[in-house]
């Protein structure tokens, strides 16, 4: 049961972050260390929709991990471990693709 709470809390944080990013008027950033000036983004609304969608899709992995905990707790931990390793790489790769599409170099 505790993994369900952990996974769904993480999912809620990611989902809320995705919604906040989608509604933001300033360009979203992947980390607190990268500032993206507004004049470098071709379409801020579309850019933020893509980034927000990425965060909401990542939240689905946490929701699935929480559901899996009810059936097989070990599988839930596997989902969490894969999310913490492969998920970070996938989200960084997806962010770079979004930046290629919307940022002016």
N, C-alpha and C positions, 0 to 999 in steps of 0.2 A: 504494500500500500504506500510505503514512503516513496518508492520510485515513481509511482503515479503522480504524487504531489510534486515531486522534483521536476519530472518531465513536463507536466502540464503548467507548472509555474514558468518554466523556461519557454514553453510554447506561447503562453500568454504574453510574456515580455516581448518575444520576437514578433508576435502578431500585432501588438499595440505599437511597437516601433515601426512596423511596416505601414500601418494606417497613418501614424504621425508623419512619416516621411512622405507618403503620398499627398498629404494635405499641406506640406511645407512649401513656402514660397522661395526659400533659399535652396540651392543645390545640396542634396544629401551627400554625405561622405561616409566612407567605409570605416574610418577610425577617427579618433580625436586628433590624430597627428597630421591628417591630410586636409588642408583647406582647399576648397574648390571655388574660385571666384565666379560670380554670376556671368561675367562677360566671356568666360570660356565655354559655357554651355549653350548649345544652339537652341534647345527647347527645354526649359527648366521643368515644366509640367510633365512632359513625356519622360524626361530623365528620372524625375522623382517617382513617377508611376512604375517604371521598370525596377528601380531600386526597392521601392516598397513591395512590389510583387515578389522580388527575390527574398525579402525578409519573411513575407507571409508564407511562401513555399517552404522555407526553412522551418517555420513554426509547425508545419504539417508533419515534419519528421519527428518532432518532439511529441506531438499529439499521438502519432502512431506508436511511438515508444511507450507512452503511457498506457495505451490500450493493450499493447503486447505484454505489459507487466501483469495483466490479469490472467493471461494464458500461460506465459512462460517468462518468469522473472529474469532468467539468464539472457533471454533474447532481448529483453528491454535494455539490459546493461550493454549488450553487443551493439544495439542501435545507438545508444548514448556514446559509446567509445568510438564508433565509426563516425558519428556526427562531430565529435570533438577532434578527430584527426582528418578524415577525408572531407568533412563538411566545411572546414575552414578553407581548405584548398579549393573546393568547388565554389564557395562563395567569393573568394578572391579572384578566381578565374572568371566567374560571371560578372563581377564588378568591372574587371578589365574590359570585357566585351561591351558592357554598357557604356563605359567611358570611351571606347573606340568609336561607338556609334554617335554619341552626343557631345563629346568634348572637341573643341577646336584646339589643335596643336600648334 
